Amino acid sequence: MTDQPNIMIIGGGVIGLACAHYLIEKKARVTIIERDRAGDGASHGNCGLLYFSDVTPLCVPGAVGHEIIRTLKGTSPLYIKPTLDPGRLSWLLRFAGNCTHGHKRKAAKGKFELLSYSDRLYGDLLKSKELLCDYEAKGVLTVFKNPENFNGFTATDQFQQTFGIKSRKIKKQELIEMEPALGNDVVGAWHTIGDAHLRPELLMASWKNALTKKGVVFEENCRFLKFNQSCGKVDSINTSKGRFKADAFVMAAGAWTPSTMQQLNLRLPVEPGKGYSITMKPSKDCPVFPLYFYESNAVATPWKSACRLGGTMEFSGYDMGLNRIRINKIISGARQYLKNPLTSPIIEEWTNLRPMTCDDMPIIDTVPALDNLIVATGHGMLGLTLATGTGKAVSDLVYGKKPEIDLSPFSLSRF
Ligand SMILES: Cc1cc2nc3c(=O)[nH]c(=O)nc-3n(C[C@H](O)[C@H](O)[C@H](O)COP(=O)(O)OP(=O)(O)OC[C@H]3O[C@@H](n4cnc5c(N)ncnc54)[C@H](O)[C@@H]3O)c2cc1C
């Protein structure tokens, strides 16, 4: 590798931009290839939580049974479109197979390392005030309606404590004083103190701006088509705007990554997990804290510039249509907790696809037998949170340096 290698990143989402950030710090020359406009994928309208406390993977013992019961009751935020697609069926079976105590412990350990690494790096990144994104660090309140769930969360708290994650149990009266947007039906909340939040589309816009000033080239409306290989390396890529040569390539195309890797016979168990959000103008009736509604799995995030409700997980392939039923489900889910979920005029209704792996762990690895191609995807529900740690680790992999954290939990060889 030369001192100033030429690096091509495919995908202008938060993962692609974070990789570019740490590569440019190392003096690389970076180009981002983006099919649409950078920042318009899943990284645009997500809930904006920097959820550093979220060590527990989605696949835990009992997860499948719990969702089946909720689906039968009509209260599940999960929707799986009936399918005979072998890829999706195999993903679902593998997900179910990962719902074990062993996986939970192992995954949490790996996630914790990447979460705390990302937390430290976000601290440095946002200190400079270069990125204007309504960032606030006041934790997340996980709010409960059901007393059994509220008390049962003690077990989650104890599990999180084994990683040094601090939470505080807050009873109803204190909670309502702290968060006046909540209605009278809530029973309490757990406050994870170390979490933070920001407005993702503002982060994406100002990060893109800052990277452009530092010399990153954004090739937008430019679709990746294929890799060209020579002597065990990727030598160039074909795109809708022609051929690009580089010293190394980073594939960060989010939920769309699996199709880009098929040419290399690499089958990534990544399924698109569709989510929705509704963004409103700020108003005095918006919540004060970011709120995670435990029973409905919806989120409300307040910023200076807006307020957002978001959630749901739909496995229906790559369909990008905005399903009104799912939007209404988020609003009705939030209404069970908030006095008024729609506090002000709606400025955006949005949907996009999370890259979900079958073990709910990201993929950050060099492709076997092609040592200048790195994959960074599969960040599921936590891509914004894990972006900085991923970007820094990828920059080390590109330069052939040992990353500062153990990347084996995120390896391709685990599949
Ligand atoms: C409703 C919702 C709420 C969420 N809330 C949170 C949250 O609170 N906290 C959190 O941490 N995470 C959250 N997430 C998850 C987070 O948004 C994702 O994990 C993250 O945005 C993934 O980033 P990415 O860069 O991998 O993908 P994306 O942002 O989707 O970027 C991938 C990019 O690759 C481009 N691309 C694809 N194919 C090609 C091609 N062939 N050629 C060129 N470009 C291509 C796409 O156009 C896209 O811009 C949420 C997600 C949703 C849907």
The ligand as a Gaussian input file, in Angstrom:
#p B3LYP/6-31G(d) Opt

LIG

0 1
 C      -36.992000       3.046000      11.296000
 C      -35.533000       2.850000      11.617000
 C      -35.038000       3.310000      12.822000
 C      -33.686000       3.127000      13.144000
 N      -33.212000       3.678000      14.305000
 C      -31.893000       3.566000      14.603000
 C      -31.370000       4.183000      15.763000
 O      -32.086000       4.836000      16.517000
 N      -30.041000       4.011000      16.034000
 C      -29.214000       3.299000      15.215000
 O      -28.030000       3.153000      15.541000
 N      -29.679000       2.727000      14.073000
 C      -30.994000       2.856000      13.750000
 N      -31.494000       2.276000      12.612000
 C      -30.600000       1.452000      11.793000
 C      -29.717000       2.308000      10.886000
 O      -30.502000       3.256000      10.208000
 C      -28.990000       1.416000       9.878000
 O      -28.370000       0.325000      10.528000
 C      -27.900000       2.199000       9.146000
 O      -28.439000       3.378000       8.585000
 C      -27.235000       1.354000       8.069000
 O      -26.273000       2.165000       7.425000
 P      -25.592000       1.718000       6.075000
 O      -24.629000       2.771000       5.714000
 O      -25.106000       0.314000       6.223000
 O      -26.800000       1.640000       5.037000
 P      -27.541000       2.791000       4.209000
 O      -27.678000       4.044000       4.969000
 O      -28.767000       2.174000       3.664000
 O      -26.499000       3.087000       3.050000
 C      -26.219000       2.178000       2.025000
 C      -26.091000       2.986000       0.744000
 O      -25.628000       2.119000      -0.308000
 C      -26.227000       2.560000      -1.501000
 N      -26.176000       1.482000      -2.497000
 C      -26.850000       0.312000      -2.480000
 N      -26.565000      -0.416000      -3.570000
 C      -25.682000       0.306000      -4.304000
 C      -25.012000       0.111000      -5.547000
 N      -25.201000      -1.001000      -6.281000
 N      -24.170000       1.067000      -5.999000
 C      -23.964000       2.218000      -5.274000
 N      -24.583000       2.461000      -4.083000
 C      -25.419000       1.519000      -3.610000
 C      -27.647000       2.908000      -1.086000
 O      -28.257000       3.789000      -2.010000
 C      -27.416000       3.554000       0.283000
 O      -27.309000       4.958000       0.215000
 C      -32.827000       2.442000      12.248000
 C      -33.320000       2.012000      11.018000
 C      -34.650000       2.205000      10.685000
 C      -35.154000       1.744000       9.338000

